[in-house]
Amino acid sequence: MNNLAIYTDDLTRQFKTVLAVDHLSLEVPRGVIFGFLGPNGAGKTTTIRLLLGLLEPTEGRAEVLDFDTLTQADEIRLRSGALLEHHGLYERLSALDNLEYYGRIWHIPTPEREARIKELLTHFGLWERRQETVGKWSRGMKQKLGVARTLLHHPILIFLDEPTAGLDPVSAVALRDDLAALASREGVTVFLTTHNLSEAEKLCHVVGVIRQGQLLTVGSPAELRANTGAPRVEIIGRNFTEAVITSLRMHPEVARVEQNDNRLLVELRSAVSTSPLINLLVQAGAEVEEVRKGSPSLEEVFLTLMEEEK
């Protein structure tokens, strides 16, 4: 067993005139939460289907949990859980009956099945409502139960396709926290697609960005922020007159200056010391109260990558 949960080599899928996945080469370590980011139609869901062996590649190959997706797909699905477009729940059944049904499909012995169901429903805050009909539940509660369903048989890898889509902010945060806690406690690898870049930044250890089937970059959120976009400084103070801002813009290391009331956002051409800039502001008559160094958010990195690839 190697330390990779997922390995792809030039993985490609062509649908008639659409190249959905374009020579994708990717490595996902075991035990991480991996975020797969991209706009609609980028190839995220197709990639998941290829990795689960639900689609055959046009070219290239992939291994998941050391099994070949083309010849050993059953072994992959036996050890994986997946929550794709639909939660897979029977809405006329109770939460308990839903998990009982899936537990029996997985041939989980009765004592183990009962213990696991109680464990998951308790973790997701659903145990007290286990006898309620699922069809009457909110979307957030159904999503939580759907995730519990994917985890029922102790998979070592789970695929989640937009698990917080359509949830209100409170439900989305709660589900994200539940996923982080479960991944940490059970050591599962999570392959997650999402449009919520703030969510990915907080939840994922590693992210990959895909556009039009092509992988643009892979790394931790911190690495992507450091490698994409200019360093920046936020300066808080007073007396930011037009003359002060003009002086700042003329500095050779300053790429852009944006003013918002008593705040200046300064983009730099390189990671230089900010002391000369602060001295320049003070000499020009500004009063500097606070200086914050920073880097672009993951959302800004993502938008930059999308613009660069147009």
N, C-alpha and C positions, 0 to 999 in steps of 0.2 A: 504494500500500500504506500503510494507516494503522498506528499503533502498537498496535492492539488485535488479539489473537489471537481473542478471543471477544467478541461483542456480542449481547445479547438485549434485546428490548423487549416487555414484557408477555407473555412466553412462557408459554403455558398448555397443559396436557394433562389432559383429563378422560377417565377410564375409567368409563363408566356412572355409578355413584354415588360414585366416588372422584375427587376433584380432586388429582391426583398432583403437578402443578406449577401454582402459582397466581400468574399474572401476574409472572413472574420477569424483572426488569430487572437486568442484570449486565454489567460490563466487566472483562475479564481482559487485562492488558497482555502483549505479546510478551516472551518470554525469562524469565518468572518461573515459580516453582513455586507453583501455586495450590491451596490445600487447601479442599475442599468438605466441610464438617462438618455432621453432623446425625444424629439417632437413626434406628433402623431404620424404614423406611416414610416417611422425610421427603421423598423425591423425588429423591435423588441419582442413582441409576442411571437413572431415567426421563429426567432432565436430560441425562445423557451420551448416551442413545439419541436424544434430540431433536437434540442438537448434531451427532451423526454422520449425521443424516438417516435413521436407522433407524425413527423414528416421526415422524408428521406432527403439528404442533401443532394444538390445537383453536382457539386464538386466538394472536395475537401473532406475532413473527418472530424469527429469529436469523441472524447472520452469523458464520461461522467462517473465519478466514484470508481475509476479504473475500469469501467465497462465501456465497450464500443457501442455508440448509439445505433449503429446500423444492424449489428448482429446480436446485441445483448440488451435490447431495450427493456425487456421484461425484468431483468435484474435491476436496472436503473429505477424503474417505476416501483418495484418492490421496496426499495430503500428510500424513496422520495415521497414528498407530499406536494400537492399543487393546488393553489387557489387562483384560477385564471379568470375568465370573464364573468363566470357565475359562481355563486357561493355553494351550489350543489346541495342545498338543503330541501327537505320536504316540508313545505310550509303548513301542511295540515297536521303534522306530527309535533310533539313537544320537543324541546331541546334534548331532554334525556333520551327520548325514543330515537331521535335522529342519530345521536352518537352510539346508541345501542345497535342500531341498524348497521352503521359503518364498522363498528367494532366486530360484529359478527362476520361481515364481509371479509375483514382482515383475519378472521379465525383467531381472534385474541381470546384466550381462556377466560371464563366467567369472572373469577376473582380478580385477575389482572385487569380485565376490561372495566369492571365496576370501579376499581381503585383509580384507574387512569381517567375515567370520565369525571369522577368527583374532583380529582386533582386539577384537570383542565378547566372545568366549569367554575371551580373555586378561584383559580388564578385569574380568570377573566371576569370575575364578579357576577357570574350567572347562576351559581348553584341554588340560590334561594328562589330562582324563577325557572328551575329546570322542568317543571310540569306544565309550563305555559305553552300554548300553541305558537310556533315560531312565526306564523303568518301575521300575528298581531304585534310583532316586535318592530322596533325602529331599525333603520338601515345599519346603524352602528352596531347594534346588538347582533344582528344577523351576520355582519362581517366578523365579529369576534367569534361567534359560533362556527363560522366557516373556517377561520384559522384553527380553532380547536379541532375541527374535523381533520384538517391536514396533518395535525400533530399527533393524532390518536394512536397511531401504530409505531411511535418513536422513530420517525424518519431521521436520517442523518443529514438530509438536504431538503429544503423546501423552496418552492418557486411561488412567489406572490406577485401577481400582475395587477398593479394599481390597487393595493388593498384598502387605501383610505380614500379612493375616488368617491365623491359625492357625500362624504361625511362632513358633519359640522366640525368646526375647529376643536371643540372640546372632545368629541368622540375620536377625531383623528389623532390628537395628542395621546389620549388614553390607549388607543390601539398601538401606537408607535412605542409607548413605554412598555406595554405588555410584550411586544415582540422583542424589544431589547432585553428585557428581563429573562424571557424564555430562551433566547439564543445564548445568553450568558450562562444560564443555569444548566441547560441541556447540551450545550456545545454543538448545536446544529449550525450548518452553513445555510445562510439565507440569500437567495438570489431574488432581488426585488426590483421591479420596474415602478417608476413613479414620475409624475409630472411636478410633484411638490419638491422643489429644490431645497427649501428650508428643511423639510423633513429628511431628505437625503443627507444634508450636511450634518444634522444632529444624530442620525441613526447609523449611517453607513461607515464602515472602516475603510472600504475601498469603493470607488465609483468608476464606471466607464461611460463615456459619452459616444453615442452612435448617431449618425445622420445619413439618411439615404442608404442604409445597409452597411455603411463603412464605420469602423471604429476609429474615432478621432484621437482619444487619449484615455489613459487609465492611471489611477493613482489615488492616494488618500485625498480627502477634501482639502487638507492643508497643503499638500503637494501641488494640487491643481491651482489653488489660490496663489501659491508662491510662484508658479511657473507661467501663469497666464495673467496678463494685465499688469499695469504699472503699479509700483508701490505708491502709497498715498499717505497723506497727513491731514488730520482734521484739527483745525486751530480754532479755539473758542476765545472770544475777546470782544473789544469795542473799538470804535473809531476806525473801522475798515472803510476808509474813504476810497473814492475812485483813484486818487493818486497813489494810495497804498497798494491797491490791487494791481495797478499798472506797473508799479515797481516790482511787485512779486512776479508778474507775468514775464517781465523782461529778464529774469534770472535764467541762466542757461540750463539749469537742472529742472526747471519747472515746465511741465508739458501742458497743464491746464489748471485753471483756477475757477471754482464755482462758489458763489456767495449765497448764503441763506441766512439773512438777518445777521446775527452775531456769530455765525460760523463760516469758516472757509474750508472748503475741501480742495486740497492741492494734490494733483497727480504729478509724480516725479518721473523723470526719464530713467533713473536708476536708484538703487538703494543707497543714497548718500546721507550724510549727517544733516539733521534738520537745524542745527545751531545757526549756520549762516542765514537761513531763511528767517528764523525768529529775530536775529539781530537786525536784518533788513527791515522787518515789519516795525520793530520798536524804533529804529532810527527814522522811519517814515511817519511816525506819530501814532501808531496803533498801540493798543493796550492788550497784551496777550495774557489770558487767564489760564488756559489749559491747552496742552498739545497731546494728540492721540495718534500714534502710528498705527497703520493698518494695511490690509491687503484686500483685494476684491472679494465680495461674497461669492459663494458657489453659483448663485444665480447670475451674477455679472460674468463669471468665467464662462458659464454655459452660453450666455447670449453672445459673448465675444467669439466663442468657437463657432456658433451658428453663422455669425456675420462673416468670419474669415473663410468659411467653406462655401459661401455663395458664389 
